[in-house]
Amino acid sequence: MSSMNSPETRGGANGGPQYNPANVNPMGGNGTNGDYTGFKYGENKALNDSRVEGNVAVGSIKAAEPTQDLASSMLAGATPLDADSGDSLPISDGVDVGRGRGSETLQGQQSNQDQNMAEGLYLMQRYLPELINITRLPGTPDTYKKLVNAIKQKVIG
Amino acid sequence: MKWTENNFFDHLDKFGNSLGYDNIPTAICLSMVPWQSTEDRDIFIMALTGEDVKGGGPSTFNVGVVK
């Protein structure tokens, strides 16, 4: 039981020391000296170790990537208008005009032509009997018959 | 059965004579294309060769003999 003149001790805004601005810590929060990180020592050490390992991993990845300095050093002083070096081939290489080698270097194209001719000869041999039978139909044009004669000569030789 | 247009043999006649006998393998391959019409085929040939289509037509249906 309290009297009217005694201090209020029942809680609430009773004017206690926490209401004095001089007692508020300038670092805020928990009222300590500011070094508090929220972790105990052991936890803080583990986090720090993982951070160091992560930095090492990121550093190794960045070291593997080509940097702009490397690319610029490879093209140092080069412009599109520069003459070709001895190692590179001119744009007209493989064509019978301009600088560089001629069309004789395109051996793959010649082999493709040979392959097409072989396939065509096979097709002519395969279809020749039917092509000849069609020439006996009424209304067959002469041009077709001449064409079949030419095919026959190519196949038989 | 008689000669009809817009089939493989008709296409071969037109392609073979338009492209020349040296290009018969190519003519055979192009003759296998299912052309929508002879007009479409002839337009293709004219675009390819730059010349009129060669080959038989109704006016050249003459009897010939295969050796």
Backbone of each chain as ProteinMPNN parsed JSONL, in Angstrom:
{"seq_chain_A": "MSSMNSPETRGGANGGPQYNPANVNPMGGNGTNGDYTGFKYGENKALNDSRVEGNVAVGSIKAAEPTQDLASSMLAGATPLDADSGDSLPISDGVDVGRGRGSETLQGQQSNQDQNMAEGLYLMQRYLPELINITRLPGTPDTYKKLVNAIKQKVIG", "coords_chain_A": {"N_chain_A": [[0.833, -1.195, 0.0], [0.613, 2.15, -0.868], [1.442, 5.519, -0.139], [0.278, 8.837, -0.953], [2.52, 10.494, -1.305], [4.795, 8.954, -1.723], [7.29, 7.539, -4.125], [6.241, 6.301, -7.324], [6.085, 2.888, -7.88], [5.051, 0.9, -9.449], [5.481, 0.191, -12.128], [5.215, 1.076, -15.652], [5.167, 4.393, -17.098], [7.071, 5.703, -15.141], [8.984, 7.597, -14.694], [11.6, 6.718, -14.291], [15.221, 5.942, -14.351], [15.718, 5.216, -17.0], [14.468, 7.037, -18.531], [16.005, 9.2, -18.683], [17.894, 11.176, -20.847], [20.67, 11.213, -20.743], [21.412, 8.711, -20.034], [21.14, 7.099, -22.237], [22.67, 5.001, -24.533], [24.979, 6.055, -26.974], [25.638, 4.368, -29.141], [23.444, 2.931, -29.58], [20.884, 0.37, -29.561], [21.77, -2.39, -27.772], [23.063, -1.235, -25.709], [25.76, -1.625, -25.259], [29.341, -1.36, -25.837], [29.534, -1.181, -28.622], [31.029, -3.046, -30.023], [29.759, -5.343, -30.317], [28.64, -8.074, -32.22], [26.613, -9.798, -32.493], [27.119, -12.467, -32.474], [28.554, -15.206, -30.765], [31.975, -15.803, -29.746], [33.071, -18.146, -30.939], [31.282, -18.663, -33.039], [31.592, -16.372, -34.549], [34.239, -16.643, -35.421], [34.066, -18.893, -37.07], [32.457, -17.923, -39.118], [34.132, -15.953, -40.131], [36.237, -17.487, -41.092], [34.957, -18.886, -43.181], [34.379, -16.78, -44.839], [36.922, -15.99, -45.651], [37.709, -18.252, -47.099], [35.819, -18.155, -49.155], [36.537, -15.76, -50.439], [39.027, -16.492, -51.452], [38.241, -18.456, -53.304], [36.661, -16.989, -55.132], [38.62, -15.262, -56.058], [40.297, -17.043, -57.461], [38.611, -17.801, -59.566], [38.247, -15.393, -60.921], [40.842, -14.992, -61.734], [41.116, -16.876, -63.728], [39.603, -15.905, -65.82], [39.698, -14.126, -68.946], [41.128, -11.002, -69.094], [40.43, -7.561, -69.774], [42.755, -6.246, -70.215], [44.457, -8.238, -71.178], [43.253, -8.892, -73.636], [43.41, -6.451, -74.954], [46.136, -6.196, -75.086], [46.803, -8.182, -76.888], [45.835, -7.168, -79.253], [47.311, -4.968, -79.622], [47.956, -1.92, -81.018], [46.909, -2.715, -83.5], [44.927, -2.245, -86.41], [41.935, -2.334, -88.46], [42.727, -1.606, -90.987], [45.259, -2.381, -91.379], [47.951, -4.083, -93.069], [47.906, -7.565, -94.098], [49.406, -10.002, -92.019], [52.181, -12.244, -92.396], [51.381, -14.785, -91.592], [48.589, -15.036, -91.748], [45.767, -15.707, -93.937], [44.731, -14.247, -97.01], [41.582, -12.65, -97.821], [40.717, -13.491, -100.249], [41.565, -16.062, -100.551], [41.534, -19.273, -101.968], [39.994, -18.6, -104.102], [39.905, -17.918, -107.594], [40.65, -15.382, -108.262], [42.378, -12.405, -107.246], [44.538, -12.118, -104.297], [46.332, -14.838, -102.739], [45.812, -18.449, -102.518], [44.535, -20.474, -105.264], [41.483, -21.931, -106.679], [42.177, -24.568, -106.689], [42.817, -25.452, -104.236], [40.515, -26.169, -102.976], [39.656, -28.949, -102.3], [37.653, -30.466, -101.187], [35.259, -29.651, -102.391], [35.503, -30.657, -104.979], [35.445, -33.392, -104.485], [32.84, -33.635, -103.597], [31.466, -33.104, -105.952], [32.229, -35.304, -107.45], [31.023, -37.282, -105.944], [28.334, -36.616, -106.272], [28.086, -37.108, -109.009], [28.508, -39.859, -109.038], [26.307, -40.741, -107.578], [24.306, -39.838, -109.272], [24.825, -41.4, -111.529], [24.23, -43.902, -110.501], [21.498, -43.561, -110.031], [20.609, -43.243, -112.667], [21.226, -45.741, -113.76], [19.523, -47.288, -112.257], [16.948, -46.375, -112.92], [16.846, -46.634, -115.639], [15.632, -48.872, -117.167], [12.877, -48.373, -116.749], [12.688, -45.796, -117.752], [13.135, -46.3, -120.446], [10.925, -47.886, -121.068], [8.878, -46.007, -120.919], [9.249, -44.569, -123.218], [7.859, -45.899, -125.115], [5.277, -45.243, -124.925], [2.332, -43.82, -126.37], [2.504, -40.581, -127.764], [4.802, -39.717, -126.583], [7.323, -37.29, -126.388], [9.876, -36.403, -128.797], [12.117, -35.226, -127.738], [12.318, -36.316, -125.237], [12.927, -38.937, -125.854], [15.396, -38.663, -127.076], [16.8, -37.779, -124.889], [16.707, -40.04, -123.242], [18.208, -41.759, -124.797], [20.688, -40.507, -124.544], [21.126, -40.86, -121.824], [21.272, -43.599, -121.741], [23.611, -44.06, -123.183], [25.449, -42.924, -121.465], [25.25, -44.577, -119.246], [25.742, -47.192, -120.173], [27.978, -46.711, -121.603]], "CA_chain_A": [[0.0, 0.0, 0.0], [1.448, 3.336, -0.968], [0.78, 6.776, 0.182], [0.238, 9.794, -2.058], [3.789, 11.185, -1.445], [5.897, 8.039, -2.046], [7.452, 7.363, -5.584], [5.464, 5.229, -7.968], [6.927, 1.707, -8.126], [4.24, -0.18, -10.036], [5.685, 0.057, -13.552], [4.699, 2.126, -16.498], [6.015, 5.576, -17.242], [7.173, 6.163, -13.767], [10.043, 8.586, -14.539], [12.814, 6.034, -13.862], [16.471, 6.394, -15.003], [15.725, 4.979, -18.447], [13.897, 8.198, -19.224], [17.004, 10.269, -18.694], [18.69, 11.084, -22.096], [22.089, 10.996, -20.449], [21.639, 7.292, -19.829], [20.956, 6.378, -23.505], [23.96, 4.732, -25.182], [25.005, 6.625, -28.351], [25.735, 3.305, -30.141], [22.106, 2.4, -29.75], [20.683, -1.068, -29.397], [21.817, -3.104, -26.508], [23.682, -0.471, -24.663], [27.153, -1.998, -25.02], [30.29, -0.394, -26.389], [29.5, -1.15, -30.084], [31.767, -4.155, -30.616], [28.906, -6.531, -30.34], [28.28, -8.458, -33.581], [25.466, -10.688, -32.478], [27.557, -13.851, -32.416], [29.572, -15.526, -29.78], [33.312, -15.827, -30.341], [33.248, -19.311, -31.814], [30.493, -18.483, -34.252], [32.218, -15.31, -35.328], [35.456, -17.177, -36.036], [33.682, -19.765, -38.18], [32.007, -17.069, -40.214], [35.292, -15.281, -40.705], [36.986, -18.473, -41.879], [34.245, -19.159, -44.427], [34.532, -15.599, -45.692], [38.264, -16.044, -46.252], [37.703, -19.301, -48.141], [35.04, -17.648, -50.286], [37.33, -14.775, -51.167], [40.054, -17.21, -52.215], [37.592, -19.114, -54.446], [36.299, -15.961, -56.11], [39.852, -14.771, -56.641], [40.796, -17.998, -58.451], [37.737, -17.724, -60.745], [38.57, -14.165, -61.658], [42.161, -15.127, -62.34], [40.994, -17.697, -64.933], [38.908, -15.173, -66.872], [40.549, -13.167, -69.662], [40.878, -9.629, -68.697], [40.483, -6.613, -70.874], [44.144, -5.906, -70.458], [45.036, -9.278, -72.012], [42.725, -8.743, -74.994], [43.959, -5.239, -75.577], [47.551, -6.385, -75.372], [46.911, -9.001, -78.095], [45.523, -6.32, -80.405], [47.986, -3.701, -79.398], [48.398, -1.215, -82.21], [46.354, -3.244, -84.746], [43.714, -1.616, -86.925], [41.408, -3.091, -89.602], [43.341, -1.179, -92.238], [46.636, -2.871, -91.451], [48.211, -5.147, -94.038], [47.919, -8.905, -93.524], [50.697, -10.523, -91.632], [52.552, -13.396, -93.207], [50.75, -16.015, -91.128], [47.173, -15.083, -92.056], [45.424, -15.877, -95.341], [43.902, -13.142, -97.493], [40.172, -12.963, -97.936], [40.486, -14.115, -101.552], [42.189, -17.375, -100.597], [40.62, -20.293, -102.468], [39.286, -18.073, -105.265], [40.862, -17.77, -108.689], [41.008, -13.975, -108.447], [42.919, -11.783, -106.046], [45.704, -12.728, -103.676], [46.113, -16.122, -102.084], [45.774, -19.646, -103.36], [43.403, -20.566, -106.185], [40.416, -22.877, -106.362], [42.696, -25.93, -106.606], [42.935, -25.841, -102.831], [39.202, -26.602, -102.482], [39.54, -30.346, -102.704], [36.387, -31.014, -100.717], [34.206, -29.38, -103.365], [35.661, -31.582, -106.09], [34.983, -34.718, -104.065], [31.385, -33.593, -103.574], [30.998, -33.23, -107.326], [32.394, -36.696, -107.844], [30.0, -38.066, -105.246], [27.053, -36.358, -106.935], [28.082, -37.809, -110.288], [28.346, -41.288, -108.764], [24.908, -40.95, -107.206], [23.497, -39.66, -110.473], [24.999, -42.582, -112.374], [23.464, -44.985, -109.875], [20.073, -43.309, -110.295], [20.335, -43.496, -114.086], [21.209, -47.193, -113.953], [18.354, -47.854, -111.593], [15.697, -45.985, -113.577], [16.932, -46.751, -117.1], [14.592, -49.729, -117.774], [11.571, -47.702, -116.732], [12.764, -44.666, -118.676], [12.998, -46.839, -121.807], [9.54, -48.323, -121.238], [8.01, -44.845, -121.132], [9.389, -44.08, -124.6], [6.948, -46.641, -125.99], [3.921, -44.723, -124.772], [1.936, -42.896, -127.435], [2.603, -39.172, -127.413], [6.077, -39.374, -125.946], [8.047, -36.347, -127.261], [11.196, -36.808, -129.284], [13.169, -34.732, -126.847], [12.478, -37.287, -124.148], [13.594, -40.133, -126.38], [16.812, -38.317, -127.23], [17.381, -37.725, -123.541], [16.9, -41.418, -122.783], [19.369, -42.283, -125.539], [21.9, -39.952, -123.932], [21.323, -41.535, -120.534], [21.674, -44.977, -122.032], [25.023, -44.037, -123.562], [26.253, -42.639, -120.278], [25.251, -45.72, -118.333], [26.398, -48.341, -120.803], [29.301, -46.26, -122.006]], "C_chain_A": [[0.857, 1.229, 0.0], [0.662, 4.57, -0.599], [0.853, 7.72, -1.006], [1.599, 10.425, -2.291], [4.945, 10.265, -1.816], [6.009, 7.85, -3.574], [6.648, 6.179, -6.102], [6.386, 4.083, -8.328], [6.161, 0.612, -8.855], [4.426, -0.3, -11.561], [5.054, 1.18, -14.322], [5.639, 3.297, -16.546], [6.131, 6.246, -15.895], [8.309, 7.139, -13.55], [11.34, 8.001, -14.044], [14.032, 6.506, -14.623], [16.5, 6.138, -16.505], [15.127, 6.132, -19.238], [14.853, 9.365, -19.264], [17.857, 10.155, -19.948], [20.16, 10.843, -21.829], [22.401, 9.524, -20.27], [21.462, 6.463, -21.13], [22.313, 6.21, -24.184], [23.961, 5.287, -26.607], [25.133, 5.565, -29.442], [24.391, 2.643, -30.367], [22.023, 0.935, -29.377], [20.807, -1.512, -27.973], [22.56, -2.364, -25.415], [25.085, -0.892, -24.34], [28.066, -1.011, -25.708], [30.36, -0.411, -27.92], [30.253, -2.269, -30.739], [30.903, -5.398, -30.781], [28.473, -6.832, -31.775], [27.081, -9.377, -33.625], [25.834, -12.145, -32.411], [28.528, -14.018, -31.27], [30.912, -15.667, -30.484], [33.482, -16.984, -31.323], [32.49, -19.163, -33.112], [31.117, -17.43, -35.162], [33.464, -15.816, -36.049], [35.109, -18.067, -37.221], [33.223, -18.95, -39.378], [33.182, -16.388, -40.902], [36.105, -16.249, -41.564], [36.297, -18.744, -43.209], [34.345, -17.969, -45.38], [35.888, -15.611, -46.385], [38.306, -17.09, -47.357], [36.932, -18.828, -49.375], [35.81, -16.639, -51.1], [38.424, -15.443, -51.993], [39.441, -17.848, -53.451], [37.228, -18.104, -55.523], [37.54, -15.413, -56.793], [40.401, -15.718, -57.691], [39.94, -17.989, -59.706], [38.071, -16.491, -61.57], [39.92, -14.258, -62.337], [42.091, -15.931, -63.624], [40.339, -16.946, -66.076], [39.871, -14.232, -67.594], [40.17, -11.746, -69.29], [40.962, -8.723, -69.908], [41.914, -6.241, -71.202], [44.794, -6.926, -71.379], [44.571, -9.119, -73.456], [43.321, -7.521, -75.686], [45.431, -5.394, -75.887], [47.757, -7.236, -76.618], [46.689, -8.166, -79.347], [46.242, -4.987, -80.328], [48.444, -3.106, -80.717], [47.785, -1.683, -83.499], [45.087, -2.491, -85.124], [43.205, -2.439, -88.101], [42.066, -2.736, -90.921], [44.769, -1.671, -92.384], [46.761, -3.965, -92.501], [48.222, -6.5, -93.332], [49.325, -9.279, -93.111], [50.992, -11.762, -92.469], [51.839, -14.672, -92.821], [49.291, -16.13, -91.561], [46.948, -15.21, -93.556], [44.558, -14.712, -95.791], [42.467, -13.598, -97.701], [39.855, -13.658, -99.257], [41.142, -15.481, -101.664], [41.158, -18.418, -101.024], [39.814, -19.851, -103.673], [40.324, -17.788, -106.341], [41.21, -16.328, -108.98], [41.569, -13.449, -107.129], [44.11, -12.54, -105.501], [45.346, -14.064, -103.054], [46.052, -17.271, -103.076], [44.513, -19.665, -104.222], [42.407, -21.621, -105.751], [40.916, -24.321, -106.285], [42.843, -26.4, -105.163], [41.616, -26.37, -102.264], [38.962, -28.044, -102.915], [38.206, -30.955, -102.287], [35.264, -30.8, -101.703], [34.29, -30.353, -104.533], [35.164, -32.973, -105.705], [33.464, -34.756, -103.985], [30.818, -33.734, -104.977], [31.12, -34.672, -107.805], [31.322, -37.572, -107.199], [28.632, -37.856, -105.885], [26.972, -37.082, -108.268], [27.883, -39.302, -110.083], [26.901, -41.597, -108.384], [23.994, -40.809, -108.417], [23.603, -40.846, -111.402], [24.225, -43.767, -111.814], [21.97, -44.804, -110.145], [19.726, -43.62, -111.748], [20.288, -45.003, -114.362], [19.928, -47.801, -113.392], [17.074, -47.578, -112.384], [15.716, -46.229, -115.087], [15.865, -47.682, -117.69], [13.225, -49.057, -117.82], [11.551, -46.502, -117.674], [12.572, -45.138, -120.118], [11.559, -47.283, -122.056], [8.621, -47.148, -121.544], [8.106, -44.345, -122.568], [8.421, -44.78, -125.538], [5.508, -46.156, -125.854], [3.567, -43.811, -125.939], [1.996, -41.451, -126.929], [3.889, -38.785, -126.74], [6.874, -38.436, -126.864], [9.422, -36.877, -127.654], [12.306, -36.373, -128.343], [13.41, -35.7, -125.682], [13.231, -38.514, -124.643], [15.08, -39.875, -126.609], [17.513, -38.289, -125.878], [17.647, -39.129, -123.014], [18.063, -42.063, -123.518], [20.674, -41.781, -124.92], [22.182, -40.633, -122.592], [21.826, -42.952, -120.751], [23.155, -45.038, -122.399], [25.914, -43.774, -122.35], [26.359, -43.862, -119.378], [26.037, -46.882, -118.919], [27.812, -47.966, -121.223], [29.438, -46.475, -123.474]], "O_chain_A": [[1.768, 1.334, 0.821], [-0.56, 4.653, -0.725], [1.481, 7.369, -2.005], [1.844, 10.876, -3.41], [6.003, 10.765, -2.197], [5.006, 7.969, -4.277], [6.417, 5.197, -5.396], [7.381, 4.293, -9.021], [6.617, -0.531, -8.864], [3.555, -0.869, -12.219], [4.452, 2.097, -13.766], [6.779, 3.21, -16.089], [5.419, 7.192, -15.559], [8.609, 7.5, -12.412], [12.127, 8.716, -13.425], [13.91, 7.392, -15.469], [17.255, 6.8, -17.217], [15.262, 6.198, -20.46], [14.534, 10.413, -19.825], [18.507, 9.125, -20.127], [20.834, 10.282, -22.693], [23.566, 9.133, -20.35], [21.625, 5.243, -21.101], [23.028, 7.193, -24.384], [23.035, 5.015, -27.371], [24.764, 5.838, -30.584], [24.25, 1.85, -31.298], [23.003, 0.342, -28.925], [20.066, -1.082, -27.09], [22.658, -2.859, -24.292], [25.587, -0.569, -23.263], [27.625, 0.061, -26.121], [31.194, 0.302, -28.479], [30.126, -2.436, -31.952], [31.346, -6.395, -31.352], [27.99, -5.94, -32.473], [26.588, -9.699, -34.706], [24.95, -12.994, -32.301], [29.224, -13.085, -30.87], [30.963, -15.65, -31.714], [33.992, -16.791, -32.426], [33.006, -19.504, -34.176], [31.16, -17.585, -36.383], [33.704, -15.434, -37.195], [35.771, -18.011, -38.257], [33.567, -19.259, -40.519], [33.207, -16.268, -42.127], [36.599, -15.88, -42.629], [36.954, -18.824, -44.247], [34.391, -18.148, -46.597], [35.991, -15.28, -47.566], [38.87, -16.85, -48.424], [37.351, -19.075, -50.506], [35.746, -16.656, -52.33], [38.715, -15.009, -53.108], [40.032, -17.8, -54.53], [37.467, -18.346, -56.706], [37.511, -15.128, -57.99], [40.92, -15.267, -58.712], [40.468, -18.15, -60.806], [38.164, -16.565, -62.795], [40.126, -13.669, -63.398], [42.901, -15.718, -64.526], [40.517, -17.339, -67.229], [40.74, -13.619, -66.974], [38.994, -11.393, -69.198], [41.512, -9.1, -70.944], [42.237, -5.952, -72.355], [45.581, -6.566, -72.255], [45.373, -9.197, -74.387], [43.686, -7.571, -76.86], [45.932, -4.797, -76.84], [48.744, -7.063, -77.334], [47.292, -8.43, -80.387], [45.806, -3.998, -80.917], [49.227, -3.715, -81.446], [48.095, -1.11, -84.544], [44.278, -2.144, -84.265], [43.985, -3.184, -88.693], [41.969, -3.499, -91.882], [45.42, -1.409, -93.396], [45.802, -4.681, -92.787], [48.504, -6.589, -92.138], [50.303, -8.92, -93.767], [50.114, -12.259, -93.174], [51.703, -15.568, -93.654], [48.801, -17.247, -91.726], [47.821, -14.866, -94.354], [43.725, -14.236, -95.02], [42.185, -14.795, -97.75], [38.836, -14.34, -99.371], [41.265, -16.011, -102.768], [40.042, -18.444, -100.504], [39.032, -20.632, -104.217], [41.472, -17.459, -106.042], [42.008, -16.071, -109.882], [41.279, -13.971, -106.053], [44.628, -13.464, -106.128], [44.168, -14.372, -102.869], [46.214, -17.098, -104.284], [43.545, -18.958, -103.94], [42.46, -22.139, -104.636], [40.173, -25.207, -105.864], [42.978, -27.595, -104.9], [41.604, -26.959, -101.183], [38.151, -28.308, -103.802], [37.69, -31.853, -102.953], [34.398, -31.663, -101.85], [33.265, -30.824, -105.025], [34.532, -33.653, -106.513], [32.856, -35.787, -104.271], [29.805, -34.405, -105.176], [30.231, -35.193, -108.478], [30.785, -38.484, -107.828], [27.858, -38.803, -106.026], [25.919, -37.61, -108.628], [27.174, -39.946, -110.855], [26.341, -42.602, -108.821], [23.03, -41.559, -108.572], [22.611, -41.266, -111.998], [23.633, -44.542, -112.565], [21.264, -45.766, -110.449], [18.673, -44.193, -112.03], [19.427, -45.482, -115.1], [19.338, -48.706, -113.981], [16.215, -48.452, -112.502], [14.693, -46.045, -115.747], [15.228, -47.29, -118.668], [12.506, -49.162, -118.814], [10.538, -46.219, -118.314], [11.925, -44.461, -120.917], [11.031, -47.074, -123.148], [7.689, -47.276, -122.339], [7.153, -43.76, -123.084], [8.185, -44.301, -126.647], [4.624, -46.606, -126.582], [4.433, -43.097, -126.443], [1.586, -41.153, -125.806], [4.057, -37.627, -126.358], [7.078, -38.773, -128.03], [10.034, -37.678, -126.948], [13.307, -37.07, -128.177], [14.535, -35.876, -125.214], [14.073, -39.063, -123.932], [15.917, -40.745, -126.369], [18.659, -38.717, -125.742], [18.689, -39.383, -122.409], [18.823, -42.83, -122.927], [21.641, -42.532, -124.79], [23.328, -40.943, -122.269], [22.697, -43.435, -120.028], [23.869, -45.949, -121.981], [27.002, -44.339, -122.234], [27.418, -44.149, -118.82], [26.884, -47.478, -118.254], [28.723, -48.793, -121.202], [30.481, -46.167, -124.049]]}, "seq_chain_B": "MKWTENNFFDHLDKFGNSLGYDNIPTAICLSMVPWQSTEDRDIFIMALTGEDVKGGGPSTFNVGVVK", "coords_chain_B": {"N_chain_B": [[-2.723, -46.312, -121.739], [-0.885, -43.333, -121.854], [1.426, -40.736, -122.78], [1.76, -38.3, -120.294], [1.587, -35.051, -118.795], [3.283, -33.264, -116.148], [4.45, -35.185, -114.45], [7.015, -37.442, -113.203], [8.511, -38.231, -115.479], [7.869, -36.381, -117.408], [8.867, -34.097, -116.136], [11.578, -34.82, -116.12], [12.137, -34.808, -118.824], [11.932, -32.064, -119.384], [13.756, -30.838, -117.58], [16.132, -32.247, -118.179], [16.625, -31.598, -120.878], [16.715, -28.829, -120.716], [18.76, -28.201, -118.917], [20.851, -29.527, -120.009], [22.666, -32.37, -121.33], [24.876, -33.012, -119.86], [24.241, -32.517, -117.284], [22.522, -34.414, -116.275], [22.287, -36.026, -113.884], [21.627, -34.01, -111.99], [19.269, -33.157, -113.151], [17.667, -35.404, -112.813], [17.363, -35.448, -110.033], [16.01, -33.002, -109.615], [13.713, -33.586, -110.967], [12.377, -35.216, -109.304], [11.123, -33.626, -107.543], [8.036, -32.7, -106.113], [6.346, -30.889, -108.027], [4.01, -28.227, -108.017], [2.641, -27.457, -110.286], [2.979, -27.526, -113.883], [3.555, -25.012, -114.724], [4.74, -23.755, -112.514], [7.062, -25.296, -112.354], [8.241, -24.691, -114.85], [8.719, -21.97, -114.585], [10.652, -22.057, -112.619], [12.697, -23.362, -113.999], [13.241, -21.491, -116.027], [14.126, -19.38, -114.466], [16.404, -20.535, -113.492], [18.038, -21.155, -115.695], [17.865, -18.958, -117.321], [16.824, -18.977, -119.8], [14.377, -20.018, -122.265], [12.189, -22.794, -121.618], [13.302, -25.963, -122.525], [12.493, -28.906, -124.322], [10.049, -31.501, -124.89], [6.775, -30.83, -126.138], [3.205, -30.629, -126.67], [3.22, -30.03, -129.371], [5.409, -31.315, -130.309], [5.076, -33.98, -130.26], [6.129, -36.555, -131.55], [6.677, -39.62, -133.199], [9.276, -41.612, -132.122], [12.282, -43.573, -132.105], [13.931, -45.611, -129.873], [17.246, -46.408, -129.695]], "CA_chain_B": [[-1.785, -45.409, -121.058], [-0.181, -42.467, -122.797], [2.303, -39.709, -122.178], [1.046, -37.238, -119.581], [2.441, -34.004, -118.242], [3.365, -33.053, -114.695], [4.905, -36.344, -113.676], [8.475, -37.525, -113.155], [9.105, -38.368, -116.809], [7.726, -35.061, -118.046], [9.854, -33.21, -115.499], [12.913, -35.209, -116.568], [12.28, -34.314, -120.198], [12.153, -30.614, -119.383], [15.005, -30.508, -116.88], [17.269, -32.818, -118.892], [16.892, -30.844, -122.094], [17.008, -27.431, -120.394], [20.053, -28.104, -118.23], [21.893, -30.145, -120.824], [22.889, -33.785, -121.027], [25.948, -33.167, -118.871], [23.674, -32.317, -115.942], [21.399, -35.349, -116.107], [22.051, -36.341, -112.462], [20.879, -32.914, -111.367], [17.919, -33.167, -113.717], [16.908, -36.492, -112.175], [17.004, -35.014, -108.669], [14.98, -31.96, -109.693], [12.469, -34.191, -111.473], [11.702, -35.878, -108.183], [10.413, -32.625, -106.739], [6.597, -32.685, -106.413], [5.981, -29.543, -108.468], [2.57, -27.987, -107.931], [2.111, -27.391, -111.643], [4.045, -27.381, -114.883], [3.919, -23.589, -114.794], [5.724, -23.513, -111.456], [8.319, -25.937, -112.756], [8.85, -23.969, -115.963], [9.241, -20.703, -114.048], [11.909, -22.389, -111.932], [13.717, -23.657, -115.018], [13.624, -20.236, -116.676], [14.931, -18.609, -113.516], [17.682, -21.22, -113.304], [18.857, -21.133, -116.899], [17.781, -17.68, -118.009], [16.354, -19.215, -121.167], [13.091, -20.703, -122.321], [12.229, -24.22, -121.288], [13.499, -26.867, -123.663], [11.867, -30.208, -124.091], [8.901, -31.774, -125.739], [5.45, -30.333, -125.822], [2.203, -31.253, -127.537], [3.543, -29.845, -130.778], [6.575, -32.131, -130.679], [4.773, -35.381, -130.001], [6.426, -37.333, -132.748], [7.101, -40.984, -132.929], [10.707, -41.795, -132.224], [12.738, -44.939, -131.851], [15.085, -45.699, -128.988], [18.213, -47.372, -130.26]], "C_chain_B": [[-1.02, -44.607, -122.1], [0.652, -41.446, -122.007], [1.451, -38.622, -121.524], [2.054, -36.255, -119.004], [2.389, -34.007, -116.712], [3.562, -34.359, -113.939], [6.431, -36.419, -113.783], [9.09, -37.512, -114.555], [8.992, -37.049, -117.589], [8.728, -34.07, -117.456], [11.263, -33.531, -115.999], [13.167, -34.73, -117.993], [12.629, -32.83, -120.204], [13.488, -30.256, -118.718], [16.217, -31.023, -117.655], [17.625, -32.031, -120.131], [17.238, -29.386, -121.808], [18.379, -27.276, -119.758], [21.185, -28.706, -119.049], [22.174, -31.563, -120.38], [24.015, -34.005, -120.007], [25.435, -33.037, -117.439], [22.485, -33.248, -115.695], [21.208, -35.771, -114.645], [21.277, -35.26, -111.719], [19.444, -32.885, -111.865], [17.062, -34.256, -113.08], [16.457, -36.068, -110.779], [15.891, -33.965, -108.706], [13.659, -32.521, -110.207], [11.697, -34.899, -110.381], [10.941, -34.893, -107.293], [8.93, -32.663, -107.096], [6.124, -31.281, -106.787], [4.47, -29.395, -108.456], [1.931, -27.988, -109.309], [3.278, -27.293, -112.604], [4.471, -25.925, -115.019], [4.955, -23.258, -113.731], [7.083, -24.088, -111.837], [9.007, -25.139, -113.851], [9.4, -22.622, -115.513], [10.576, -20.947, -113.345], [13.015, -22.632, -112.954], [14.188, -22.369, -115.693], [14.458, -19.364, -115.753], [16.319, -19.211, -113.369], [18.592, -21.046, -114.516], [18.873, -19.768, -117.578], [17.306, -17.819, -119.439], [14.966, -19.865, -121.106], [13.268, -22.192, -122.017], [12.393, -25.024, -122.568], [12.872, -28.216, -123.313], [10.595, -30.321, -124.908], [7.634, -31.124, -125.226], [4.45, -31.004, -126.739], [2.538, -31.109, -129.015], [4.701, -30.724, -131.226], [6.329, -33.605, -130.411], [4.927, -36.185, -131.29], [6.893, -38.722, -132.338], [8.603, -41.073, -133.1], [11.073, -43.218, -131.864], [13.969, -44.866, -130.953], [16.015, -46.761, -129.54], [18.402, -48.547, -129.292]], "O_chain_B": [[-0.566, -45.151, -123.107], [0.581, -41.33, -120.784], [0.528, -38.093, -122.142], [3.213, -36.591, -118.76], [1.555, -34.67, -116.094], [2.921, -34.604, -112.918], [7.057, -35.55, -114.388], [10.096, -36.839, -114.778], [9.9, -36.663, -118.325], [9.357, -33.302, -118.183], [12.049, -32.624, -116.271], [14.272, -34.3, -118.327], [13.515, -32.395, -120.94], [14.254, -29.455, -119.254], [17.219, -30.319, -117.776], [18.804, -31.816, -120.412], [17.976, -28.767, -122.574], [19.084, -26.307, -120.04], [22.355, -28.416, -118.799], [21.956, -31.927, -119.224], [24.091, -35.057, -119.373], [26.128, -33.409, -116.492], [21.55, -32.888, -114.979], [20.066, -35.867, -114.195], [20.387, -35.553, -110.92], [18.516, -32.621, -111.101], [15.873, -34.054, -112.837], [15.312, -36.299, -110.39], [14.943, -34.032, -107.924], [12.598, -31.976, -109.905], [10.5, -35.152, -110.519], [10.203, -35.3, -106.396], [8.593, -32.659, -108.28], [5.566, -30.569, -105.953], [3.739, -30.311, -108.833], [0.809, -28.465, -109.479], [4.41, -27.017, -112.209], [5.61, -25.637, -115.386], [5.934, -22.564, -114.006], [8.117, -23.445, -111.662], [10.218, -24.928, -113.797], [10.438, -22.181, -116.007], [11.507, -20.15, -113.46], [14.138, -22.157, -112.787], [15.385, -22.176, -115.906], [15.386, -18.689, -116.197], [17.294, -18.494, -113.148], [19.791, -20.814, -114.364], [19.798, -19.46, -118.329], [17.382, -16.863, -120.211], [14.466, -20.209, -120.035], [14.357, -22.752, -122.149], [11.706, -24.788, -123.562], [12.753, -28.588, -122.145], [10.137, -29.362, -125.528], [7.462, -30.906, -124.027], [4.829, -31.877, -127.519], [2.18, -31.967, -129.822], [4.941, -30.855, -132.427], [7.273, -34.392, -130.342], [3.96, -36.446, -132.006], [7.433, -38.927, -131.251], [9.14, -40.65, -134.123], [10.238, -43.974, -131.367], [14.924, -44.146, -131.244], [15.596, -47.885, -129.817], [19.172, -49.464, -129.578]]}, "name": "protein", "num_of_chains": 2, "seq": "MSSMNSPETRGGANGGPQYNPANVNPMGGNGTNGDYTGFKYGENKALNDSRVEGNVAVGSIKAAEPTQDLASSMLAGATPLDADSGDSLPISDGVDVGRGRGSETLQGQQSNQDQNMAEGLYLMQRYLPELINITRLPGTPDTYKKLVNAIKQKVIGMKWTENNFFDHLDKFGNSLGYDNIPTAICLSMVPWQSTEDRDIFIMALTGEDVKGGGPSTFNVGVVK"}
